[in-house]
Amino acid sequence: MTLFGLDETRVSQLTAGVRRGMPVDAGDNADSAAAGEVFARAAWSGIAEPGDGTAGLLVASLGASVALTAILESWSPVRIGALVRDALGEDPDGPDLVFAAGPSADPTEADAHTSAELELALDAGLQRWRPRLNSGDVIRSLQQAARVDARLLLATDALWPSSLGDLEQHAPLALWWRGVPGALAALPNSIALVGARAATGYGEHIAMEASAGLVDRGFAVVSGAAYGIDGMAHRAALASDGVTVAFLAGGVDRFYPSGHDSLLTRIVASGAVISELPCGAAPTKWRFLQRNRLIAAASAATVVLEAGWRSGSLNTAGHASALGRPLGAVPGPITSPTSAGCHRLIREFAAVCVTSPTEMAELVGERSIQVPLDFAVTDAGPGPIPRTSDQIRVFDALSGRSPRTVADLSRRAGLSSAAVRGALGGLDLDGAAQEREAGWVRRA
């Protein structure tokens, strides 16, 4: 027998390598359907970009295995949409259809609107996903994961962070991780410490004191392993014999930044390193932004320790607040541009001003005012007009030396060809991309 065109025994062997030591239901380890679902989840983690809501809805309603079969066998959007609606109709607690254009006095008209919007979303999704259908890539990612002792965590596992469910259809389809199980179990009692990469001595001192103080109070420390504030938060937690968890924007087999290789190796020994991207996946700007939603969702509260006016850590703050997580910010010298983002959070977005680990710990259980996810890029503050999410992903996929075709960029960015061409038009006008005879290149 075969699964997804591969020998069933081969699929079982590959998936067993990333499920060693994971608790499973009785009999699941001998069930080919279970192996197929694990393989499908691994495949989807590379087919769909992080946060792809259409993929999340499809997998949640049909299951990863059926959803993968649908794109392998080129099912039509109409057929897939009908199956999704049937599945959601049978499960009132499942994800809601979010494609309706708006309320209608006529239920039949509303249903037709919903069906049409769903099928359009699925059609666009199929155009994004099909260029990435490559069983060889999935096999290599599973083999590499087994080599580095990485595991694949599913939403049905006991160690799955239940708070990620607040992301609804934008929740990760699976999580790749390395480390100790206890670190995953500690996430419900964790606080995220984030901030600037170009941290000052003041910011690093605050990060060290905050991380050590929270560990002493029994909290795990979550961050993104970047230079500056993130790195100091992780190091201080390790120095205090605490639990720390790092979320990455690329595969857990290729630590990024490379300068933190030894730090991340230490985190694996006593904590956990987590990513929703398969082994071999490279970090990109888009993936960093999507990684931030996991940091915010997995933690009980988020504290921004030091951040410039348009720091990426403000994106994490936006996710935390939109999810209803308590949000804190540490003030700094009013003359310091590296604290301008913290002051902005306190003044404009009602973040709680915190100045000590005790005050940070008190955030847990509090409610903060909702902040728009995109406030950090839509506010009329200093800086150029921001790029759209499609433009960010296409710019990440461009090379400064080798021209790349629209088809190649579509596969790398995880977007349809039409979306890539639209993004390239904007980048061309902006002077960020240039078309040559052999394809498109990034301009300095």
N, C-alpha and C positions, 0 to 999 in steps of 0.2 A: 504493500500500500504506500501511497504517497501523501504528503502534506504540503500544500502550496508548491507542488511540482518537485518536491524533494523527497528522498527516501525517509519514511517515517522513523526508522531506527536512527538515522543520521540526525534528524531533528531532535529526537529524545536525548541523544548523546550531547548535542550542542547546548540544549537548555539545561541539562543536568549540571553542567559545569558552572552555571551562574545561579544555581539554586541550592548549592551545597550548604547544609546547615540551616536552611530556611524551614520553619515549621509549616507543614502542609496538612490538609485534611486526610483522613485515613483513605488509602488507596489512590490518592492523587498522583503519587510518584510513579505509579504503574499505568496511569491513564494517558493514552495518546492525545485525548482531547485537551488535557491539562498542558501537555508539552506543546501542543499546537497554539494554545492561548499565550503561553510564555514566549514562544517564538514570534507570534504576531505582535505582542506588546513590544518586544525588542525591535521588530521591524518598524512599527509605527513611531518609535522614538527617533528614528532617523528619517522617516518619510515626511512627517509633519514637523514644521518648526514649532518651538516652544510657544505655548499659549494659543495654538490654532483652535479656535472655538468650534469650527465646523467639524474638525477631526474629533474633538472631544465629545461633541454631541453624537456623532456617528458611532464611535467606539462604545460610549456609554449605553446607547440604545440597542445596538446589535451585537456587541462583543467584539473584541479585537480580531478574533479569528474570522468571523463572518465579514467584518468590515474590510479586512485585508483581501479576502476572497473576492469581494465586490469590485475592488479596483484591479485585481489581477485578471479577472474574467471580463473586465470592461462592461460592467452593468451600467445601465443608463441612469441618469439622475432621477428620472421618473420612477423607475423600479426601486432604487435605493430609498427615495423619499417616501414611497408608500410603505416600505418595510419599517422605516424609522417612525412614521406616524402610527403604524399598527403597534409597534413595540411600546411607544410612549402611552398609547391609549390603554394598553394592558397594565401598565405600571404607573399609577397615579403619583407615586413618590419619585419617579424618574425625572430627568432634566426637562425643563420646559422648552417649547419651541419659542425662539426669540426672534423669528424672522418676520413676524406679522408687521404690516405697514402701519397699523394703528387700529383703534376700536371701530367697530362698524355696527350699525343698527341691525344689519342682516347677518345672522350667524353663518348662513351659507356663503355669503360674500366674504366674511372674515376667514372662513376655512379655506376658501379658494385663494385668498391673499396669502395665507400662511403656507399653503402648498406651493404656490408659485415662488415665494421668497425662499423657501427651503430648497426647492429644486435649483434655483439660481445659485444659491450658496454652495450646494453640492457640486454643481457643474464647475464653478470656479475652483472648488477644492480639488476635484479630479484633475483639473489642468495643472494644479500645483504639485500634486502627489505623484502622478504617473511618471514624470521624468526621473523620479528617484527610485523607481521600482527596480531593485537589483539585489537578487538573493545573495550574490557574492559579497556585497557590502555588509549584509546582516550576518552572514557566516563569519566574516573577518572580525566584526565587532564582538561577536560572542566568543570567538577564540581568543581575542586579545583580552577580553574581560576575564576569562578563566586564567590566562597567564599571569595577570596582575592581582588575582584573587578578588576581583570585583563581583558583586552580586546584583541581581535584578530584583527590585522590590515592587510588588504589585499592590493595588488598592485593597485586595482581599487578605493581605498578610497582616498578622497581629502587630508588626512593627511599623506599618504604614502610618505616617502622621495624619491623624484624622482631621486636623485643622485645615489641611489642604483642600478639604471638601468645600470650604467657603469660596474657593475659586470657581466652583460650579463647572461649567463645560470648558473653562480655561485651565482646569487642574491638569497636572502632568499625567500622561498616559502610563508612565512607569518611572521608576527612579533607579539609577545606577549608583551604587555606593560601595565604599571601602571603609573598613573600620571595625568598631566593636558594636554589637547589638545594643548595649546599654546606652550608647550615645543617642541612638534613634529613640529609645524609650524616654530619654530625658527632654526631648523637644517640647512637650506640653508645658514644661516648667523652665522655659528659656527666654532670654531677652536678647534681641538683636542690637548690636553696637556697630554703627556704620558711620562713615565720614570720608573726608577728603583723602585722595592719594598723596597729594603734595602737602602732607601734614606739617605743621610747625612743631617746635619743641613743646609748646603749651598743649597742643592737641594730643600729641603722643603721651604726655604726662597724664592728661585727663583720661585717655583711653586705658592706660595701665592701671590707674587707680580705680576706674569704673569696673573693669573686667575682674580684677582681683577682689574688689569689694562684693561684686555680685556672686562670684564663685563662693566666697566665704558665707554668703547668705543662702547657699544651696541652689543657685541658678546655674543653668548651662548657658554658655555664651555662643551666639550665632553670628556669623559675619560672612564676608565674601572673599577672604584670602587675598585681597588686593594690597598693594603697597600702602604705607601710611597708616591710617587709623585701623583698618581691618587687620593688618598684620600685627600691630601692637596689641589689639584686643585678643587675638588668638594666642600670641606669645605669653601675655600676662595670665591668661586662663591656664595654660599649660604649666607655667611657673608656679601657680598656686595649687597645682594638682587637681584642677577642675576639669569639667567636660566642656569641650568646644566642638562646634560643627561648622564646616565650611561648605558653602554652596558655590559650585563652579559653573562657568558659562561654556565649558567645553567638556570633553570626555575626562573621566576620572583616571585615565591611564596617562594623560599628558598634562602634568601640573602646570598651571598658569597663574601668575607669572613665573617664569623659569627661576627667577631669583628666590622664590619661595618654595623651591623643591624640597629642601630639608625641613622647612616648617610644616609643609603639608604631609611629609612622611611621618613627622612626629604626631600630627593630628590623627593620621590613620591608626597609629599605635594605641592611642587612648581615647580617641573621639571618632568622628566620622567625616568623610568627604563625600558630597552628594552632587549628582547632576541628573538632569532629565535628558541629556544628550548621550548617545552611545559612545563607546570607546572609539577613539580616532577622530571624533568631531572637534573642529577647531572653534575657539571662541570668536565671536564677532560682536560688534556694537549692539546689534539687535538682540543677540542672545544674552548680553550683559543686562540689558533693560528688562528682558523677560525673567532672567535669573532673580532679579530684585523682588519680583512678586512672590517667589518661593521663600526668600528670606523673611519677608513681611508676614506671609501666611503661616509659616511654620512656627513663628515665635509668638509668645504671649504679649509682647510689647516691643516697640522699636524706639531706640534712642539715637539721635544724630548728634555726634560729639563735636565735629568741626566740619564745616562745609561752606564753599564759596557760593556766590549768588546763583549760579547755574550748575552746581555740583550734581553728579549722578546719584548721590545719596538722597537727594530730594525726591528722586523718582521712587526710591524705596519708601520714603516717608509718605508719599502719595498713595502707594499701594496699601501701606499699613492702615492709614486713615480710612480709605475707601472700604477696607475690610472690617472696619470697626475696631481695629486694634488700638490700644493706647499708644500715643505718640509723645515723646519727650525730646527736648533739644537743650543742649548745654550752651549758655551764653559765653561770649568771649570779648576781648577788647573791641570797643566800637570803632577803633581805627584799623582793625585787622580785616582785610577782604576775605580771609579764609574762614571767618565766622559770620560773614554777611548772610549766608544761607540759613544758619541757625536763628539769627535774629529775625529773618524773614518768616520762618516757620512760627516763631513765637508771636510776632506782631500781626501778621496777616492771616495766619491759618490756625491760630489757637493751640499750637503745640504747648505742652506743659513745660515750663522752665524748670530744669532739674540741675542741681549743682553737686550732688553727691550720690554714691551708690545707694544710700538709704532712700533718697527721693526717687531714684530710678526704680527700685524695688516696689515702691508704693504705687507706681503706675499700673501694675497688674491688678486688674479688676475695675479700673476706672474706665470711663467712656470719654472719647475725644470727638471733637467736631469733624465731620467728614470733609476731606480735602479732595478736590478733583484729581484724578490720576495724572492728568497731563498739565497740572498747574505750573510745573517747572519749565515747561517749554512754550506755554501759550501766554504767560504773563508778559506784559510789555516792558520787560526789563532789558538791560544791556545785552547785546549780542545779535548775531545775524538771524534772519528769518529761518526757523527750524525746518528741517526736511521732514517729509512724510515717512511713515514707517516703511512703505515700499521702497522709497528712495534710500533709506538707511540700509536696507537689506541688499539692494542692488549695488550700492556703493561699496559695501563690505565684500561683495562677490567679484568686483572688478579688480584687475591687476594693473599695476603701473607700467608693466613691461610687455606682457603677452596679451594681444588682442583676444577677446572672448566673444563668441557668438551669442545671440539672444537665447538659443536653446541651452547653451552651456550655463549662461547666467541664470536661466530659469531653474535648472537643476540645483545650482549652488545656493541660490537665494530661497528656494522653496516657493516660488511664485509662478503664476501662469505666464505664458509668453506675452499675452496682452498687457498684463500688469508690468512686466519688465520693460516693454517698449514705452509704456506711459511714464515709468520712473526715469528711464534713460532720457526722455524728452526734457523732463524737468532738470535733470543733472546736466544735460548739454547746455540748456539756457543759463544755468548757474555757473557754467565753466568748470564743473567738477568731472565731466566725462567727455570723451571725444570719440567720434566714430572714425575708424580707419577701414581700409579695404578688407582686412581680414576679420574685423570685429571692433568691439568697443574697448577702450582703455581708460583707466583712471588718470585724471590730471592732477598735478600737485597743487 
